[in-house]
Amino acid sequence: MNSFDDQLAKRRARFESSSSSNNTAHLSPGFVSRGDSFLRDRANQTRYWQQLCSQLPHKFDDVAFELGIEQQRSVEPETNFDTYLLNLRKLREAIVATRNTDLVEQVFGLSIKIGVRTGHHQTYVPAIGYMLACNRFQQEHTVYLILHLIHVTQNYSEALNLYFKHLAPYPKYHYVLHVIQSWLSNDWARWFKLLDSVQSIPEVHQLMNVGTKKMLQTMVSTMSKAYFTYPIADLCLPSRVKVEATGWKVDDTGFAIIRERVKR
């Protein structure tokens, strides 16, 4: 056996040893793409999925309920969230490699939801892309991708294409077009109202909130050209944004001082 074959044999033995140890209560498989074969078995995918469900951090219990995920916690939830996202990625990769359709909607659905809520686009963008490619997506997944394209990557043509292809026929998603229009026209007042209107949808609010800083800058730039002072009560700021975020001072009469008057 040459040195190359020897290295392959050692690598194979290492992965077999790793997979054997994964038959214990706590599973810790590797990536299929890196040679670990444990998750190529669909039964092992199911076992690992059940473990990940039991380790889901408590703050995402509402997501589990929404997706119909059963949580039988026999262990403490995962405290290292980066590790949890990495483990979900291992399972997604295995599902794609083995074309296992049984777990697609729950595994990818969970990945998308928590990826969006935590701002981890490395998780939710490819997961949504896969769901779109295999036609297993839900309209809300398209909403998330459109808002990402608008507020993060500024890929406006793709966002509009996705809207008219997947969302335009559904009145409940027409607000997405309003978000696109207000963003493209720098209509900060309308955009802020839309931001407030989606507070009850955590994923949508999170993705829109990415654009708050840019819209605040637009508002400050626009109003600085027209006003010296402005009533705070009439400012169309989002409910969670304080007037101090604009950099303006506030006087005792309830006015924001936008520009200091030049004394002659």
Helices and strands as residue ranges (DSSP letters): H 3-21, G 32-34, G 38-40, H 42-54, G 58-60, H 61-67, H 81-98, H 104-117, H 121-133, H 139-148, I 149-153, H 156-162, I 163-167, G 171-173, H 174-184, H 188-197, H 202-209, H 212-224, E 229-231, G 232-234, G 243-246, E 249-250, E 255-257
